[in-house]
Amino acid sequence: MPNIGPFELVIVLIIALVFLGPKRLPDIGRSLGSGMRQFKDGLSGQDAETPPETIPAEARAAEEPEPDVVAADTAEQASTSARP
């Protein structure tokens, strides 16, 4: 099996530039890269189009304090610090 060196890669890139042109070459490279990424993700079982799991409303409510409670705590702290 022959080895492909930097000289051969340069020749292939020059041929691609001549046939495809300077405007289409970046688009071809971008689509080739995304195709390879999708192939790799398909082999590993990952699905890039699956949205991340959303947090259930109950868990979100437990993490965030209610606005009234925060406002009451802030008002209470302000009144205690204002006393001489």
PyMOL Python script that loads the backbone (N, CA, C, O; Angstrom):
from pymol import cmd

cmd.read_pdbstr("""\
ATOM      1  N   MET A   1       0.853  -1.168   0.000  1.00  0.00           N
ATOM      2  CA  MET A   1       0.000   0.000   0.000  1.00  0.00           C
ATOM      3  C   MET A   1       0.901   1.233   0.000  1.00  0.00           C
ATOM      4  O   MET A   1       1.774   1.361   0.859  1.00  0.00           O
ATOM      5  N   PRO A   2       0.696   2.146  -0.962  1.00  0.00           N
ATOM      6  CA  PRO A   2       1.567   3.322  -1.054  1.00  0.00           C
ATOM      7  C   PRO A   2       1.241   4.332   0.043  1.00  0.00           C
ATOM      8  O   PRO A   2       0.093   4.465   0.467  1.00  0.00           O
ATOM      9  N   ASN A   3       2.260   5.028   0.484  1.00  0.00           N
ATOM     10  CA  ASN A   3       2.085   6.082   1.481  1.00  0.00           C
ATOM     11  C   ASN A   3       1.734   7.387   0.787  1.00  0.00           C
ATOM     12  O   ASN A   3       2.281   7.703  -0.270  1.00  0.00           O
ATOM     13  N   ILE A   4       0.830   8.136   1.376  1.00  0.00           N
ATOM     14  CA  ILE A   4       0.454   9.442   0.825  1.00  0.00           C
ATOM     15  C   ILE A   4       1.163  10.502   1.647  1.00  0.00           C
ATOM     16  O   ILE A   4       0.923  10.637   2.846  1.00  0.00           O
ATOM     17  N   GLY A   5       2.032  11.249   0.997  1.00  0.00           N
ATOM     18  CA  GLY A   5       2.817  12.279   1.663  1.00  0.00           C
ATOM     19  C   GLY A   5       2.272  13.662   1.396  1.00  0.00           C
ATOM     20  O   GLY A   5       1.228  13.816   0.761  1.00  0.00           O
ATOM     21  N   PRO A   6       2.971  14.662   1.876  1.00  0.00           N
ATOM     22  CA  PRO A   6       2.505  16.040   1.702  1.00  0.00           C
ATOM     23  C   PRO A   6       2.507  16.475   0.230  1.00  0.00           C
ATOM     24  O   PRO A   6       1.646  17.255  -0.177  1.00  0.00           O
ATOM     25  N   PHE A   7       3.449  15.989  -0.564  1.00  0.00           N
ATOM     26  CA  PHE A   7       3.501  16.351  -1.981  1.00  0.00           C
ATOM     27  C   PHE A   7       2.255  15.855  -2.712  1.00  0.00           C
ATOM     28  O   PHE A   7       1.690  16.577  -3.533  1.00  0.00           O
ATOM     29  N   GLU A   8       1.831  14.641  -2.421  1.00  0.00           N
ATOM     30  CA  GLU A   8       0.631  14.100  -3.064  1.00  0.00           C
ATOM     31  C   GLU A   8      -0.626  14.864  -2.640  1.00  0.00           C
ATOM     32  O   GLU A   8      -1.520  15.098  -3.454  1.00  0.00           O
ATOM     33  N   LEU A   9      -0.689  15.250  -1.367  1.00  0.00           N
ATOM     34  CA  LEU A   9      -1.839  16.025  -0.881  1.00  0.00           C
ATOM     35  C   LEU A   9      -1.925  17.385  -1.573  1.00  0.00           C
ATOM     36  O   LEU A   9      -3.016  17.847  -1.904  1.00  0.00           O
ATOM     37  N   VAL A  10      -0.779  18.021  -1.788  1.00  0.00           N
ATOM     38  CA  VAL A  10      -0.759  19.314  -2.475  1.00  0.00           C
ATOM     39  C   VAL A  10      -1.263  19.161  -3.903  1.00  0.00           C
ATOM     40  O   VAL A  10      -2.018  20.004  -4.388  1.00  0.00           O
ATOM     41  N   ILE A  11      -0.853  18.093  -4.579  1.00  0.00           N
ATOM     42  CA  ILE A  11      -1.310  17.847  -5.951  1.00  0.00           C
ATOM     43  C   ILE A  11      -2.827  17.643  -5.977  1.00  0.00           C
ATOM     44  O   ILE A  11      -3.500  18.186  -6.854  1.00  0.00           O
ATOM     45  N   VAL A  12      -3.373  16.876  -5.040  1.00  0.00           N
ATOM     46  CA  VAL A  12      -4.817  16.640  -4.984  1.00  0.00           C
ATOM     47  C   VAL A  12      -5.559  17.952  -4.719  1.00  0.00           C
ATOM     48  O   VAL A  12      -6.595  18.201  -5.336  1.00  0.00           O
ATOM     49  N   LEU A  13      -5.051  18.794  -3.813  1.00  0.00           N
ATOM     50  CA  LEU A  13      -5.695  20.077  -3.518  1.00  0.00           C
ATOM     51  C   LEU A  13      -5.664  21.018  -4.722  1.00  0.00           C
ATOM     52  O   LEU A  13      -6.630  21.741  -4.962  1.00  0.00           O
ATOM     53  N   ILE A  14      -4.568  21.017  -5.478  1.00  0.00           N
ATOM     54  CA  ILE A  14      -4.484  21.855  -6.676  1.00  0.00           C
ATOM     55  C   ILE A  14      -5.477  21.383  -7.730  1.00  0.00           C
ATOM     56  O   ILE A  14      -6.135  22.203  -8.369  1.00  0.00           O
ATOM     57  N   ILE A  15      -5.592  20.083  -7.919  1.00  0.00           N
ATOM     58  CA  ILE A  15      -6.559  19.535  -8.877  1.00  0.00           C
ATOM     59  C   ILE A  15      -7.984  19.887  -8.449  1.00  0.00           C
ATOM     60  O   ILE A  15      -8.808  20.256  -9.286  1.00  0.00           O
ATOM     61  N   ALA A  16      -8.281  19.774  -7.144  1.00  0.00           N
ATOM     62  CA  ALA A  16      -9.617  20.119  -6.645  1.00  0.00           C
ATOM     63  C   ALA A  16      -9.894  21.600  -6.852  1.00  0.00           C
ATOM     64  O   ALA A  16     -11.015  21.973  -7.197  1.00  0.00           O
ATOM     65  N   LEU A  17      -8.893  22.449  -6.646  1.00  0.00           N
ATOM     66  CA  LEU A  17      -9.062  23.886  -6.836  1.00  0.00           C
ATOM     67  C   LEU A  17      -9.343  24.216  -8.303  1.00  0.00           C
ATOM     68  O   LEU A  17     -10.160  25.087  -8.602  1.00  0.00           O
ATOM     69  N   VAL A  18      -8.672  23.527  -9.204  1.00  0.00           N
ATOM     70  CA  VAL A  18      -8.886  23.773 -10.632  1.00  0.00           C
ATOM     71  C   VAL A  18     -10.283  23.340 -11.053  1.00  0.00           C
ATOM     72  O   VAL A  18     -10.961  24.068 -11.777  1.00  0.00           O
ATOM     73  N   PHE A  19     -10.720  22.171 -10.612  1.00  0.00           N
ATOM     74  CA  PHE A  19     -12.021  21.659 -11.035  1.00  0.00           C
ATOM     75  C   PHE A  19     -13.187  22.349 -10.335  1.00  0.00           C
ATOM     76  O   PHE A  19     -14.204  22.626 -10.972  1.00  0.00           O
ATOM     77  N   LEU A  20     -13.063  22.629  -9.048  1.00  0.00           N
ATOM     78  CA  LEU A  20     -14.185  23.178  -8.286  1.00  0.00           C
ATOM     79  C   LEU A  20     -14.199  24.699  -8.260  1.00  0.00           C
ATOM     80  O   LEU A  20     -15.272  25.302  -8.221  1.00  0.00           O
ATOM     81  N   GLY A  21     -13.058  25.315  -8.281  1.00  0.00           N
ATOM     82  CA  GLY A  21     -12.985  26.769  -8.219  1.00  0.00           C
ATOM     83  C   GLY A  21     -12.845  27.247  -6.789  1.00  0.00           C
ATOM     84  O   GLY A  21     -13.169  26.522  -5.849  1.00  0.00           O
ATOM     85  N   PRO A  22     -12.360  28.472  -6.624  1.00  0.00           N
ATOM     86  CA  PRO A  22     -12.115  28.998  -5.266  1.00  0.00           C
ATOM     87  C   PRO A  22     -13.383  29.309  -4.482  1.00  0.00           C
ATOM     88  O   PRO A  22     -13.334  29.384  -3.254  1.00  0.00           O
ATOM     89  N   LYS A  23     -14.514  29.491  -5.152  1.00  0.00           N
ATOM     90  CA  LYS A  23     -15.751  29.823  -4.439  1.00  0.00           C
ATOM     91  C   LYS A  23     -16.447  28.590  -3.875  1.00  0.00           C
ATOM     92  O   LYS A  23     -17.052  28.655  -2.805  1.00  0.00           O
ATOM     93  N   ARG A  24     -16.366  27.481  -4.578  1.00  0.00           N
ATOM     94  CA  ARG A  24     -17.080  26.282  -4.138  1.00  0.00           C
ATOM     95  C   ARG A  24     -16.241  25.388  -3.230  1.00  0.00           C
ATOM     96  O   ARG A  24     -16.793  24.541  -2.528  1.00  0.00           O
ATOM     97  N   LEU A  25     -14.934  25.557  -3.229  1.00  0.00           N
ATOM     98  CA  LEU A  25     -14.063  24.677  -2.440  1.00  0.00           C
ATOM     99  C   LEU A  25     -14.353  24.742  -0.938  1.00  0.00           C
ATOM    100  O   LEU A  25     -14.404  23.681  -0.316  1.00  0.00           O
ATOM    101  N   PRO A  26     -14.547  25.917  -0.303  1.00  0.00           N
ATOM    102  CA  PRO A  26     -14.883  25.937   1.135  1.00  0.00           C
ATOM    103  C   PRO A  26     -16.208  25.256   1.451  1.00  0.00           C
ATOM    104  O   PRO A  26     -16.335  24.595   2.482  1.00  0.00           O
ATOM    105  N   ASP A  27     -17.198  25.412   0.572  1.00  0.00           N
ATOM    106  CA  ASP A  27     -18.492  24.757   0.797  1.00  0.00           C
ATOM    107  C   ASP A  27     -18.356  23.238   0.729  1.00  0.00           C
ATOM    108  O   ASP A  27     -18.962  22.520   1.525  1.00  0.00           O
ATOM    109  N   ILE A  28     -17.570  22.758  -0.212  1.00  0.00           N
ATOM    110  CA  ILE A  28     -17.347  21.315  -0.347  1.00  0.00           C
ATOM    111  C   ILE A  28     -16.636  20.791   0.903  1.00  0.00           C
ATOM    112  O   ILE A  28     -17.004  19.739   1.424  1.00  0.00           O
ATOM    113  N   GLY A  29     -15.635  21.504   1.383  1.00  0.00           N
ATOM    114  CA  GLY A  29     -14.922  21.088   2.593  1.00  0.00           C
ATOM    115  C   GLY A  29     -15.815  21.077   3.819  1.00  0.00           C
ATOM    116  O   GLY A  29     -15.733  20.175   4.653  1.00  0.00           O
ATOM    117  N   ARG A  30     -16.678  22.099   3.923  1.00  0.00           N
ATOM    118  CA  ARG A  30     -17.594  22.185   5.067  1.00  0.00           C
ATOM    119  C   ARG A  30     -18.597  21.032   5.054  1.00  0.00           C
ATOM    120  O   ARG A  30     -18.867  20.428   6.092  1.00  0.00           O
ATOM    121  N   SER A  31     -19.144  20.730   3.885  1.00  0.00           N
ATOM    122  CA  SER A  31     -20.119  19.635   3.802  1.00  0.00           C
ATOM    123  C   SER A  31     -19.453  18.284   4.012  1.00  0.00           C
ATOM    124  O   SER A  31     -20.056  17.376   4.585  1.00  0.00           O
ATOM    125  N   LEU A  32     -18.214  18.145   3.551  1.00  0.00           N
ATOM    126  CA  LEU A  32     -17.482  16.903   3.786  1.00  0.00           C
ATOM    127  C   LEU A  32     -17.212  16.703   5.282  1.00  0.00           C
ATOM    128  O   LEU A  32     -17.334  15.592   5.798  1.00  0.00           O
ATOM    129  N   GLY A  33     -16.848  17.784   5.966  1.00  0.00           N
ATOM    130  CA  GLY A  33     -16.610  17.703   7.407  1.00  0.00           C
ATOM    131  C   GLY A  33     -17.862  17.367   8.193  1.00  0.00           C
ATOM    132  O   GLY A  33     -17.812  16.559   9.119  1.00  0.00           O
ATOM    133  N   SER A  34     -18.985  17.978   7.836  1.00  0.00           N
ATOM    134  CA  SER A  34     -20.223  17.677   8.560  1.00  0.00           C
ATOM    135  C   SER A  34     -20.691  16.255   8.263  1.00  0.00           C
ATOM    136  O   SER A  34     -21.255  15.597   9.138  1.00  0.00           O
ATOM    137  N   GLY A  35     -20.466  15.774   7.048  1.00  0.00           N
ATOM    138  CA  GLY A  35     -20.818  14.390   6.725  1.00  0.00           C
ATOM    139  C   GLY A  35     -19.996  13.394   7.513  1.00  0.00           C
ATOM    140  O   GLY A  35     -20.512  12.379   7.981  1.00  0.00           O
ATOM    141  N   MET A  36     -18.703  13.689   7.660  1.00  0.00           N
ATOM    142  CA  MET A  36     -17.843  12.800   8.459  1.00  0.00           C
ATOM    143  C   MET A  36     -18.253  12.820   9.926  1.00  0.00           C
ATOM    144  O   MET A  36     -18.224  11.789  10.597  1.00  0.00           O
ATOM    145  N   ARG A  37     -18.637  14.006  10.429  1.00  0.00           N
ATOM    146  CA  ARG A  37     -19.068  14.121  11.823  1.00  0.00           C
ATOM    147  C   ARG A  37     -20.360  13.337  12.063  1.00  0.00           C
ATOM    148  O   ARG A  37     -20.499  12.668  13.086  1.00  0.00           O
ATOM    149  N   GLN A  38     -21.298  13.418  11.129  1.00  0.00           N
ATOM    150  CA  GLN A  38     -22.547  12.667  11.256  1.00  0.00           C
ATOM    151  C   GLN A  38     -22.286  11.169  11.187  1.00  0.00           C
ATOM    152  O   GLN A  38     -22.923  10.396  11.902  1.00  0.00           O
ATOM    153  N   PHE A  39     -21.362  10.752  10.339  1.00  0.00           N
ATOM    154  CA  PHE A  39     -21.022   9.339  10.243  1.00  0.00           C
ATOM    155  C   PHE A  39     -20.422   8.839  11.556  1.00  0.00           C
ATOM    156  O   PHE A  39     -20.772   7.761  12.036  1.00  0.00           O
ATOM    157  N   LYS A  40     -19.515   9.630  12.130  1.00  0.00           N
ATOM    158  CA  LYS A  40     -18.884   9.253  13.400  1.00  0.00           C
ATOM    159  C   LYS A  40     -19.916   9.183  14.523  1.00  0.00           C
ATOM    160  O   LYS A  40     -19.895   8.256  15.332  1.00  0.00           O
ATOM    161  N   ASP A  41     -20.825  10.171  14.571  1.00  0.00           N
ATOM    162  CA  ASP A  41     -21.870  10.165  15.595  1.00  0.00           C
ATOM    163  C   ASP A  41     -22.822   8.985  15.409  1.00  0.00           C
ATOM    164  O   ASP A  41     -23.316   8.418  16.383  1.00  0.00           O
ATOM    165  N   GLY A  42     -23.073   8.622  14.164  1.00  0.00           N
ATOM    166  CA  GLY A  42     -23.934   7.469  13.896  1.00  0.00           C
ATOM    167  C   GLY A  42     -23.308   6.169  14.355  1.00  0.00           C
ATOM    168  O   GLY A  42     -24.003   5.279  14.847  1.00  0.00           O
ATOM    169  N   LEU A  43     -22.000   6.054  14.196  1.00  0.00           N
ATOM    170  CA  LEU A  43     -21.314   4.841  14.644  1.00  0.00           C
ATOM    171  C   LEU A  43     -21.252   4.745  16.161  1.00  0.00           C
ATOM    172  O   LEU A  43     -21.352   3.656  16.725  1.00  0.00           O
ATOM    173  N   SER A  44     -21.084   5.899  16.825  1.00  0.00           N
ATOM    174  CA  SER A  44     -20.958   5.886  18.285  1.00  0.00           C
ATOM    175  C   SER A  44     -22.311   5.851  18.981  1.00  0.00           C
ATOM    176  O   SER A  44     -22.370   5.631  20.190  1.00  0.00           O
ATOM    177  N   GLY A  45     -23.394   6.063  18.248  1.00  0.00           N
ATOM    178  CA  GLY A  45     -24.726   5.999  18.840  1.00  0.00           C
ATOM    179  C   GLY A  45     -25.225   7.323  19.360  1.00  0.00           C
ATOM    180  O   GLY A  45     -26.304   7.380  19.949  1.00  0.00           O
ATOM    181  N   GLN A  46     -24.472   8.399  19.161  1.00  0.00           N
ATOM    182  CA  GLN A  46     -24.916   9.715  19.601  1.00  0.00           C
ATOM    183  C   GLN A  46     -25.834  10.303  18.544  1.00  0.00           C
ATOM    184  O   GLN A  46     -25.666  10.059  17.350  1.00  0.00           O
ATOM    185  N   ASP A  47     -26.810  11.082  19.000  1.00  0.00           N
ATOM    186  CA  ASP A  47     -27.729  11.734  18.089  1.00  0.00           C
ATOM    187  C   ASP A  47     -27.663  13.230  18.345  1.00  0.00           C
ATOM    188  O   ASP A  47     -28.140  13.697  19.379  1.00  0.00           O
ATOM    189  N   ALA A  48     -27.084  13.988  17.428  1.00  0.00           N
ATOM    190  CA  ALA A  48     -26.878  15.421  17.622  1.00  0.00           C
ATOM    191  C   ALA A  48     -28.186  16.194  17.527  1.00  0.00           C
ATOM    192  O   ALA A  48     -28.259  17.315  18.031  1.00  0.00           O
ATOM    193  N   GLU A  49     -29.219  15.641  16.905  1.00  0.00           N
ATOM    194  CA  GLU A  49     -30.462  16.368  16.746  1.00  0.00           C
ATOM    195  C   GLU A  49     -31.412  16.183  17.921  1.00  0.00           C
ATOM    196  O   GLU A  49     -32.467  16.816  17.956  1.00  0.00           O
ATOM    197  N   THR A  50     -31.070  15.343  18.871  1.00  0.00           N
ATOM    198  CA  THR A  50     -31.901  15.165  20.051  1.00  0.00           C
ATOM    199  C   THR A  50     -31.682  16.348  20.979  1.00  0.00           C
ATOM    200  O   THR A  50     -30.544  16.606  21.372  1.00  0.00           O
ATOM    201  N   PRO A  51     -32.738  17.081  21.345  1.00  0.00           N
ATOM    202  CA  PRO A  51     -32.551  18.233  22.226  1.00  0.00           C
ATOM    203  C   PRO A  51     -32.166  17.769  23.632  1.00  0.00           C
ATOM    204  O   PRO A  51     -32.514  16.663  24.047  1.00  0.00           O
ATOM    205  N   PRO A  52     -31.451  18.618  24.352  1.00  0.00           N
ATOM    206  CA  PRO A  52     -31.097  18.242  25.719  1.00  0.00           C
ATOM    207  C   PRO A  52     -32.349  18.087  26.566  1.00  0.00           C
ATOM    208  O   PRO A  52     -33.370  18.724  26.307  1.00  0.00           O
ATOM    209  N   GLU A  53     -32.261  17.242  27.572  1.00  0.00           N
ATOM    210  CA  GLU A  53     -33.420  16.977  28.420  1.00  0.00           C
ATOM    211  C   GLU A  53     -33.806  18.248  29.171  1.00  0.00           C
ATOM    212  O   GLU A  53     -32.951  18.965  29.692  1.00  0.00           O
ATOM    213  N   THR A  54     -35.087  18.505  29.214  1.00  0.00           N
ATOM    214  CA  THR A  54     -35.556  19.677  29.930  1.00  0.00           C
ATOM    215  C   THR A  54     -35.769  19.329  31.396  1.00  0.00           C
ATOM    216  O   THR A  54     -36.049  18.183  31.744  1.00  0.00           O
ATOM    217  N   ILE A  55     -35.631  20.325  32.235  1.00  0.00           N
ATOM    218  CA  ILE A  55     -35.806  20.126  33.665  1.00  0.00           C
ATOM    219  C   ILE A  55     -37.297  20.162  33.956  1.00  0.00           C
ATOM    220  O   ILE A  55     -37.978  21.095  33.530  1.00  0.00           O
ATOM    221  N   PRO A  56     -37.830  19.163  34.677  1.00  0.00           N
ATOM    222  CA  PRO A  56     -39.257  19.179  35.014  1.00  0.00           C
ATOM    223  C   PRO A  56     -39.596  20.400  35.865  1.00  0.00           C
ATOM    224  O   PRO A  56     -38.736  20.941  36.560  1.00  0.00           O
ATOM    225  N   ALA A  57     -40.843  20.823  35.805  1.00  0.00           N
ATOM    226  CA  ALA A  57     -41.283  22.028  36.519  1.00  0.00           C
ATOM    227  C   ALA A  57     -41.099  21.880  38.027  1.00  0.00           C
ATOM    228  O   ALA A  57     -40.761  22.849  38.706  1.00  0.00           O
ATOM    229  N   GLU A  58     -41.320  20.664  38.563  1.00  0.00           N
ATOM    230  CA  GLU A  58     -41.166  20.464  40.006  1.00  0.00           C
ATOM    231  C   GLU A  58     -39.721  20.681  40.440  1.00  0.00           C
ATOM    232  O   GLU A  58     -39.470  21.288  41.481  1.00  0.00           O
ATOM    233  N   ALA A  59     -38.769  20.187  39.647  1.00  0.00           N
ATOM    234  CA  ALA A  59     -37.357  20.344  39.998  1.00  0.00           C
ATOM    235  C   ALA A  59     -36.937  21.798  39.855  1.00  0.00           C
ATOM    236  O   ALA A  59     -36.138  22.293  40.650  1.00  0.00           O
ATOM    237  N   ARG A  60     -37.466  22.485  38.851  1.00  0.00           N
ATOM    238  CA  ARG A  60     -37.133  23.882  38.650  1.00  0.00           C
ATOM    239  C   ARG A  60     -37.667  24.729  39.796  1.00  0.00           C
ATOM    240  O   ARG A  60     -36.999  25.665  40.236  1.00  0.00           O
ATOM    241  N   ALA A  61     -38.865  24.412  40.285  1.00  0.00           N
ATOM    242  CA  ALA A  61     -39.468  25.165  41.390  1.00  0.00           C
ATOM    243  C   ALA A  61     -38.678  24.959  42.677  1.00  0.00           C
ATOM    244  O   ALA A  61     -38.570  25.871  43.496  1.00  0.00           O
ATOM    245  N   ALA A  62     -38.125  23.762  42.855  1.00  0.00           N
ATOM    246  CA  ALA A  62     -37.346  23.488  44.063  1.00  0.00           C
ATOM    247  C   ALA A  62     -36.013  24.225  44.036  1.00  0.00           C
ATOM    248  O   ALA A  62     -35.477  24.572  45.089  1.00  0.00           O
ATOM    249  N   GLU A  63     -35.466  24.471  42.832  1.00  0.00           N
ATOM    250  CA  GLU A  63     -34.173  25.137  42.727  1.00  0.00           C
ATOM    251  C   GLU A  63     -34.284  26.642  42.887  1.00  0.00           C
ATOM    252  O   GLU A  63     -33.391  27.263  43.463  1.00  0.00           O
ATOM    253  N   GLU A  64     -35.361  27.246  42.391  1.00  0.00           N
ATOM    254  CA  GLU A  64     -35.511  28.694  42.410  1.00  0.00           C
ATOM    255  C   GLU A  64     -36.470  29.117  43.520  1.00  0.00           C
ATOM    256  O   GLU A  64     -37.577  28.585  43.603  1.00  0.00           O
ATOM    257  N   PRO A  65     -36.071  30.066  44.380  1.00  0.00           N
ATOM    258  CA  PRO A  65     -37.000  30.542  45.413  1.00  0.00           C
ATOM    259  C   PRO A  65     -38.082  31.408  44.773  1.00  0.00           C
ATOM    260  O   PRO A  65     -37.879  31.991  43.708  1.00  0.00           O
ATOM    261  N   GLU A  66     -39.202  31.482  45.420  1.00  0.00           N
ATOM    262  CA  GLU A  66     -40.305  32.286  44.917  1.00  0.00           C
ATOM    263  C   GLU A  66     -39.942  33.761  45.039  1.00  0.00           C
ATOM    264  O   GLU A  66     -39.252  34.141  45.985  1.00  0.00           O
ATOM    265  N   PRO A  67     -40.385  34.599  44.112  1.00  0.00           N
ATOM    266  CA  PRO A  67     -40.029  36.025  44.149  1.00  0.00           C
ATOM    267  C   PRO A  67     -40.535  36.730  45.389  1.00  0.00           C
ATOM    268  O   PRO A  67     -39.852  37.622  45.892  1.00  0.00           O
ATOM    269  N   ASP A  68     -41.727  36.366  45.917  1.00  0.00           N
ATOM    270  CA  ASP A  68     -42.270  37.018  47.108  1.00  0.00           C
ATOM    271  C   ASP A  68     -41.399  36.744  48.327  1.00  0.00           C
ATOM    272  O   ASP A  68     -41.188  37.626  49.160  1.00  0.00           O
ATOM    273  N   VAL A  69     -40.895  35.519  48.425  1.00  0.00           N
ATOM    274  CA  VAL A  69     -40.053  35.165  49.562  1.00  0.00           C
ATOM    275  C   VAL A  69     -38.748  35.934  49.514  1.00  0.00           C
ATOM    276  O   VAL A  69     -38.271  36.397  50.550  1.00  0.00           O
ATOM    277  N   VAL A  70     -38.161  36.079  48.343  1.00  0.00           N
ATOM    278  CA  VAL A  70     -36.908  36.818  48.203  1.00  0.00           C
ATOM    279  C   VAL A  70     -37.128  38.281  48.539  1.00  0.00           C
ATOM    280  O   VAL A  70     -36.306  38.884  49.229  1.00  0.00           O
ATOM    281  N   ALA A  71     -38.222  38.867  48.063  1.00  0.00           N
ATOM    282  CA  ALA A  71     -38.510  40.266  48.342  1.00  0.00           C
ATOM    283  C   ALA A  71     -38.748  40.482  49.835  1.00  0.00           C
ATOM    284  O   ALA A  71     -38.299  41.490  50.381  1.00  0.00           O
ATOM    285  N   ALA A  72     -39.440  39.564  50.510  1.00  0.00           N
ATOM    286  CA  ALA A  72     -39.700  39.698  51.941  1.00  0.00           C
ATOM    287  C   ALA A  72     -38.404  39.591  52.728  1.00  0.00           C
ATOM    288  O   ALA A  72     -38.202  40.346  53.680  1.00  0.00           O
ATOM    289  N   ASP A  73     -37.522  38.671  52.354  1.00  0.00           N
ATOM    290  CA  ASP A  73     -36.247  38.535  53.044  1.00  0.00           C
ATOM    291  C   ASP A  73     -35.401  39.786  52.874  1.00  0.00           C
ATOM    292  O   ASP A  73     -34.739  40.216  53.819  1.00  0.00           O
ATOM    293  N   THR A  74     -35.411  40.364  51.708  1.00  0.00           N
ATOM    294  CA  THR A  74     -34.624  41.566  51.449  1.00  0.00           C
ATOM    295  C   THR A  74     -35.170  42.744  52.239  1.00  0.00           C
ATOM    296  O   THR A  74     -34.396  43.523  52.796  1.00  0.00           O
ATOM    297  N   ALA A  75     -36.488  42.888  52.299  1.00  0.00           N
ATOM    298  CA  ALA A  75     -37.105  43.987  53.049  1.00  0.00           C
ATOM    299  C   ALA A  75     -36.823  43.835  54.537  1.00  0.00           C
ATOM    300  O   ALA A  75     -36.577  44.824  55.227  1.00  0.00           O
ATOM    301  N   GLU A  76     -36.858  42.595  55.037  1.00  0.00           N
ATOM    302  CA  GLU A  76     -36.599  42.354  56.453  1.00  0.00           C
ATOM    303  C   GLU A  76     -35.152  42.685  56.799  1.00  0.00           C
ATOM    304  O   GLU A  76     -34.888  43.275  57.846  1.00  0.00           O
ATOM    305  N   GLN A  77     -34.226  42.318  55.944  1.00  0.00           N
ATOM    306  CA  GLN A  77     -32.819  42.616  56.185  1.00  0.00           C
ATOM    307  C   GLN A  77     -32.576  44.122  56.145  1.00  0.00           C
ATOM    308  O   GLN A  77     -31.780  44.634  56.933  1.00  0.00           O
ATOM    309  N   ALA A  78     -33.231  44.826  55.265  1.00  0.00           N
ATOM    310  CA  ALA A  78     -33.076  46.279  55.167  1.00  0.00           C
ATOM    311  C   ALA A  78     -33.606  46.966  56.411  1.00  0.00           C
ATOM    312  O   ALA A  78     -33.001  47.923  56.892  1.00  0.00           O
ATOM    313  N   SER A  79     -34.732  46.491  56.944  1.00  0.00           N
ATOM    314  CA  SER A  79     -35.320  47.132  58.133  1.00  0.00           C
ATOM    315  C   SER A  79     -34.487  46.841  59.367  1.00  0.00           C
ATOM    316  O   SER A  79     -34.398  47.699  60.245  1.00  0.00           O
ATOM    317  N   THR A  80     -33.873  45.670  59.475  1.00  0.00           N
ATOM    318  CA  THR A  80     -33.055  45.367  60.647  1.00  0.00           C
ATOM    319  C   THR A  80     -31.739  46.097  60.612  1.00  0.00           C
ATOM    320  O   THR A  80     -31.192  46.424  61.665  1.00  0.00           O
ATOM    321  N   SER A  81     -31.210  46.364  59.431  1.00  0.00           N
ATOM    322  CA  SER A  81     -29.932  47.085  59.367  1.00  0.00           C
ATOM    323  C   SER A  81     -30.143  48.587  59.549  1.00  0.00           C
ATOM    324  O   SER A  81     -29.191  49.298  59.871  1.00  0.00           O
ATOM    325  N   ALA A  82     -31.373  49.094  59.349  1.00  0.00           N
ATOM    326  CA  ALA A  82     -31.660  50.534  59.499  1.00  0.00           C
ATOM    327  C   ALA A  82     -31.874  50.906  60.952  1.00  0.00           C
ATOM    328  O   ALA A  82     -31.815  52.091  61.280  1.00  0.00           O
ATOM    329  N   ARG A  83     -32.121  49.949  61.843  1.00  0.00           N
ATOM    330  CA  ARG A  83     -32.359  50.243  63.265  1.00  0.00           C
ATOM    331  C   ARG A  83     -31.052  50.642  63.928  1.00  0.00           C
ATOM    332  O   ARG A  83     -30.010  50.033  63.686  1.00  0.00           O
ATOM    333  N   PRO A  84     -31.116  51.696  64.788  1.00  0.00           N
ATOM    334  CA  PRO A  84     -29.892  52.134  65.493  1.00  0.00           C
ATOM    335  C   PRO A  84     -29.522  51.259  66.652  1.00  0.00           C
ATOM    336  O   PRO A  84     -28.523  51.515  67.324  1.00  0.00           O
TER     337      PRO A  84
END
""", "prot")
cmd.dss("prot")
cmd.show_as("cartoon", "prot")
cmd.util.cbc("prot")
cmd.orient("prot")
